[in-house]
């Protein structure tokens, strides 16, 4: 994941948020759904989609956040960092996805790999 984000030349801040969201989604799949089956990351323009598929049909839920509590912050963190997030059925399980808005520096026309040859 880190390599893909670096290859796409995302900013350090965007990479950090993406790694944190992916870690939270993967951890939730491990703790509550028998483990992740697939992680996918898609970069399209100004949005990065991170999706984790697991074998449980039970969707995550955003409960009341208590900062003093140890653990239980994963969905809260995803909700805070993602532009939007949700679930969709996947076979007998589900996919939990999160869309992160990328900073203009990560998708702007000034990127070296977008520069015209010359």
C-alpha positions, 0 to 999 in steps of 0.5 A: 500500500505504501509503495502504491501511494508513493508511486502515485506521488501522493503528498505525505499527508495524503499517504499518512491518512490513507495508511491510517484508514487502511489500517483501521479497516483491516483491523476491524475486519480482523477483530470483528469479521474473521479477517480481511479477504481483500484490500483494494486501493483505487486512485482516480483524480481527486479521490482515493478509495480504500476498500476491505472485503471480509466474510461477515455480512454485519456492517460496522457502525459508528457509535458514540465516541469516548476519547478516554476509552482504550480501543474502539476508535476505528470507525470514528477515525475512518469517519473523521478522515474520509470524505464518505464511507460505507459498505456493500454486500460481497458474497456472504460478506461485505466490503467496507470502503472509504473515499479520501479527498486528496489535496491539490498537490496530489492530483494537480497538473504540476505533477512530474508524471503529468508534465508534457514531454519536452 
